Amino acid sequence: MLNYLKLEYQKFGNNAVVNMLLAMYMLFLPTLIFIGKQVQPIPPVLLSNDVFFEFPTVWEWMGFAGNWLVFFCLGFVAVHIITSEVSNKTMRQAVINGQTRTEFFIGKVIFIVTLSFLATVYFALATFVIGWFNTDSPTIGLALEGWPAILRYFLMCLGYLSFGLMIGIVIRRSGIAVLTFWSYILFLEPAIRWLGHKKIFNNETMNYWPMNAVEDLQPFPFYKFASFIPSEVKFDFLLDYKVAVILTCFYTVLFIGLAYWSLLKKDM
Amino acid sequence: MSVLKINNLHKNYGNIHALNGLNLEVEAGQVYGILGPNGSGKTTTLGIILGILEQTSGSFTWFDNKYGDNPRRRIGAILETPNFYPYLDAISNLKIVQRIKKSHNDDLDEILRKINLYERRESKFRTFSLGMKQRLAIGATLIGEPDVVIFDEPTNGLDPQGIAEVRTTLQDIADSGKTVIMASHILDEVEKICSHVAIIKKGNLLATGSVGSILSTDTTVEIGATDMNLLKNILSNISSIKSAIDRPGFIECSVANEDQFENIVKSCIDGGIVPTHIIKRKKRLEEEFLEITKETA
């Protein structure tokens, strides 16, 4: 496993696109939440903008900020580590040089799992530090109330990154793959859910779509107060965390399986 | 020992039959040229035996299965273009190949010197000229001391200096005793470097054997004179001339035996003609290739 990681590091350690996206993630994750300082007036349901920074709610707000950043930056990295290998023809050269397609694929899966783990560790550290210095009388016990959010964050990273990996392997062309990745999550899936699925089955199953399940692992905390939001829907606006976890695990395995199948099937 | 055996290999791209039951065998130590015009199936053949294309049917075996299911770590190959990470320098790119090949040899500096890129080892790949990129790719094929090296059109797109540099490197590799498989449509290249050759066209094997056996023993005599009509008359009466083709300024004659050269010159002088152009040469691979591929056109 270490050999696979070292190889991926040799390939992408000096890649400008990857480094820029990782820097954006690292810079924005701890700073994005400070936009909360500027929120005026505070919505009545929140009482104070301190909830953005205090334990335990800081885990939810940081998780939501991370949700966007993982999708935008790290998802792009997952697409890029495949499409750049295709456009530079280094993927086929790796096979010519002796890697099997399976070995090449294992390297990429280890890469996204490791990146998800490191992104989660960074999220946990950043959230802990922000929470610690913004909570009156912080305690370890209070801080650790957020540990389920850490696990969900890791699964969220895996969900986005495995989807990015699959899109990269199936589409292969850099620009089209990234556009497909972003536009599916931002526009296509919501459109399918709200304009298609809801009209046929107006029930909770419209929340079972893959990227929605991944998003609901770290949702916009406002949605917790969905009863305040006028809605036509007669069911929960958000997936239960347990359901979101199960669905995300299922979709992650599915994406990785489809990506592997596609890699084996196509000529290089 | 057999390095590569290809049995009845077929590859279809939709309705197009790129390979039609190709059979080849390469022995250890041979410098084997695969010759064919563009689109003849050379790169498709190499793509299949290197694992990046799936054959429609047929099979191939590397090293009599000595290295099991994945023998490619024992092979160094370039297919079509040199493929490296453009944002990495030469040495970093070679280290990646080294890791993929699981080679523990500390020989990268030596390889860089051999391909004359040692001074540029810390330059990014994207700053290299095409010739330098091609030489780096040739260097990468030598990592891990492979049993066989494969080159696909190694001088394609290079300027004359680049061609000369790459050919020198290829010749050195061939002279080192390694098994080399080289696909090319440049006949001069194959003739100079290869010991054996296979000629393919439209996915069919037309001829195979040592370069010597493919080249006929016929001798070509080019002869020109001021009075070309009289020259033609004289030559038409020489029975040992197998064929005579009109070329601008001379007639190209083919004779079975090079001793006939003297007889042709003597006949001309006896007939009252002083030749203004006389060349005797062995038939070249290019001519054989054109004849072989023309017969099947």
Interface residues (C-beta under 8 A of the other chain):
Chain A: N3 K6 L7 Q10 K11 N14 N15 A16 N88 K89 T90 R92 Q93 A94 V95 I96 N97 G98 Q99 T100 R101 D267 M268
Chain B: G47 L50 G51 I52 L53 E54 N70 R72 R73 R74 I75 A77 L79 T81 N83 F84 Y85 P86 Y87 L88 S92 K95 I96 V97 R99 I100 K101 K102 A140
